[in-house]
Amino acid sequence: MLKERVITAVILAPIVVGLIFLLPTALLAVLLGVIIVLGAREWARFFQWPDDFSKIFILAVAGLLVVGYALSFMSIVVNALLWMVSIAWIGAFFWILRVRIPVDRGVETVNEVALFPIKKNVAAVLGGGILIPCFVALLYLHGNDRYGPGFLLFCLTVMWVADIGAYFSGKRWGKTKLAPSVSPGKTWEGVAGALVLTAIWAVLGAYMLDLDKNQFGYFVVICVVTAGFSVVGDLFESLFKRLAKVKDSGQLLPGHGGVLDRIDSITAGAPVFVLGLNMMV
């Protein structure tokens, strides 16, 4: 599994970098839109919705992406959206920590779990609520004159570095479970490793992005907080995968699962990263 993940990452990394720097924002929006729609399709599968409802949900997400593209050029609207989303992710974190999934009973779909009576429309709003703001945040970074492709790429690397730090520190020192009912493999030691490695990467990033010296400390804080939120995004998807009794959201990428498995941390991390940058003087 690790070998497949590494090979896939090595192949995809230069492609992602090239697309970020070569594509204009409009074309990047189309590419990201396709990815988000694929993620929406996987989200619908978690709940085993009827075909008609799944199609309506996917079409609604696609329509909101068009609106999101227009909003991504409006800083005031983007900030308001990202504030709301960031607060919602904080609430999601405390909700996840309280989750207790019964392990001695069969669970076929999320809707069959008495502890989580999630209606179709609520689940649909949750899906749109994690996918659309992420799309807006990434496009805002790419198309904003103050930031641009370099900041977008670094935003993504923050989540990647955090994932690497969590994996290896968790393997080496992990003992204290973070949310055992949701993701038994994640530990607080892994989170600590993610934050430490992210802080080191953020210092290097501040130099690479040519930030003012007086912004270094704040930028490191932004990146560390982003890494923390990325863990919440990962846990959020893990919750629904566990309830739906699936290991991965899909099989699109060898060793990496589906689209949602690759963007789960970004859905929570990217909005916080952009919000932090906009607050940085």
N, C-alpha and C positions, 0 to 999 in steps of 0.2 A: 504493500500500500504506500509506504513512504517513498519507495523508488518511483512508483507511478506518479505520485504527486510532484516529485522533484522534476521528472522528465517533462511533465505537462507544463509546469511553471517555467522551466527553461525555454520551452518552445513559445509559450504565450507572452512572456515578459517583453521581449523585443518588439513583438507585434503590437502590444498595448502601448508601449512607449512611442512607436512610430505613428500610430493612429492619433494619439493625443497631440503630438507636435505637428503632424502634417495636415490633419483634417481641419477645415474651418468649423466654427461652432455649430453652424446649421447642419452640416453633415454628421458631426459627432452626435448631435441630438438625435438624428435618425438611428444611428448605431446604438446609442444608449436606449433609445425607445424600443428597439427590437429586443434588447436584453431584458428590459423591464417587463415587456409583454410576455416574454418567455417565463419570467419569474412569476407573473400573475397567473399564468397557466398552471405552474407547479403549485402555487398557493391554493388554487381551486381544487386540485387533486387531493390535498390534505383532507378536505371536507366531503369528498365524494358527492359533490353537488349534482343535481340533474343537468343534463347537457345545456338546456335552455338558460338556466341561471348562470352556469359557467361562462357561456358565450356572452351574456349580458355584462357580466363582471369584467371579462377581458376587454370587451369593446369600451366599457366605461373607463377602464384604466387607460386605454389607448387615447380616448378622447381627452382625458385629463392631462395626458402628456403634452398635447397640443397647447392646452391652457398653461401648463407648467412652463413650456418653452417661452411663451410670451411673458410670463411673470418673472422669468429668470433674469430679465434685463432691468427690473424695477427693484432697487436696493431696499426701499422702505417695505415693500410687500414681502420680499424675500426674508428680511429680518424678522418681521412679524410671524411669518410661517415657521421659521426655524426656532424662534422662541417657544412657540406652542408645541412643536414637535419635541424639542429638547426636554421640556417639562413633562411631556407625556412619556418619554423614555425613562425618566427618573421614576415615575409612577409604575411603569412596567417592571422596572428592576425590583422594587419592593414587592410587587405582586408575585413575581417569579420566585423570590426567596420564600414566599409563604406557600407555594404550591406543594401539595402532597398527592402524588399520583399513586393510586392503588396498584400494586404489582401482582396481586393474587386473583385478578379477574381479567377476562378477555376484553380488549378494547379494539373495536374495529374502526371507528371513526371518532372524531372529536365530539360530534353531536351525541354520542352514546355515553359519554362520561358524565355522570350525574353531578360531579363536582364542578364541571365546566359546561353549563347549559348555554352554549354560544349559538345564537340564532344566525341564520344565513346572512341577513343584512348586516348584523354586527360584525361577523367575520369578514364580510366584504369590505366594510369600512376600515377594519384593522389592516387588511391587505393593502388597500389604497393608501392608508395613512403611513405605511412604512416605505412604500415604493415611490410614490410621487414626490415627496419632499427630498428624497435622496437624489432623484433625477434633477430637480430644480437646483439643489446645492452644487452638484457637479458641473452643470452647465453654467451656473453663475460664476464659478471659479474660472472656467475655461474662457468665457466670453468677456469677463470684466477686465478693463484696461489696467486696473490696479494690481491684478493678480496674473491670470493667464495660464497657459498650459503647464508651466513649471510648478505652480502651486497645486494644480489639479493632480499632477503626477505625485508630488510629495504627499498630498492628502491620502492617496491610495497606498503609498508605501508605509505610512504610519500604521494603517491597519494590517498590512502584511508583516511588518516588523513586530507588531504586538502579537500577532498570531504565532510567529516563530518563537518569540520569547516565552509565550505562555506554554507552547508545546514542549520545549526542551527543559525549561525550569520545572514544569509540572511533572515531566518524566523523571527528573533527577531528584527533586525535593518534595514533590506533591504528597501531602498527607491529609490536609484539612479540606474536606469537600465544600465546594462553593454552593451548589444547588443539586444535591444528590438525586432528588426525584426527577429533575429535569435533564441534567447532563452529568452522570456519575463520574465521568473522567476529568471534569474540570475541578481545579483546586484553587484555594486562595494563594498558595505558593506560586501557582502558574500565573495568576493575575499579577502578583508582585513582580515576577520575571518579565511579564509583558510591559509593565509600567517602567521598570528600570531600563530595559533595552530601548524602549521608545524614547525615554529621556535622553539617552546617549545619542540616538539617531536625530533627535530634535536639535541638539546642539550642532551637529554636523549640518543639518538642514538649514539652520539659521545662517551659517556661513555660505552654503551653496545658493541660497535664495537672496543673499546680499542684504540681509536686514540690518537696520541700525543696531549698534551695540546695546542701546537702552531698551531694545525690544527683545533681546535674547531670552531673558528670564521669563517674560510673559509668553513668548512663543513656545518655550519648553512646557509651560503649564498647559497651554492650549493643546499641545500634542499629547501630553500625558492624560489629560481629561478625555480627549478624543479616544485614546486607547481604552480607557475605562468604559466609555460608552460602547465601543466596538464589541466588548465582551458581552454587554447587555443584548446587543443585536444578535449575537451568536446564540445566546441563551434563549432568546425569544423564539427563534426559529426551531431550536432544539426542543422546546416545549411542545410545539405543534407536531413535530416529527415523532416525538415520543408518544403523544396521544394518538396519532394516526398509525403507530406501529410501523414506521418506515425508517430505514437507516439513512437514506439520502433523499433529497427532494427530487432527484432525477439522475440520469446516467449520461448526461451530455459530455462531461469531461472525465477522462480516465483518471481514477484516483482522487478526483475532486467532487464527484457527485453532480448535482444539478446546478442551475443558475443561482437559486436561492442559497445553496450551500456556499457559493463563492461571494455573494454580495450581502449576506446577512449582517456581517460586521460593518459593512459600508453604510447600510441603511440607517444605522444609529450613529456611526462615527462621522460621516461626511457632513450632516447638518450642524453638528456641534463644532466641527473644525471651521466651517465657514462662518458660523456665528461668532466664534472666538476671534477670527481674523478681522471681522467687521468692527469688533469692539476694541481692537488693538490700535492705539494711537501712534 
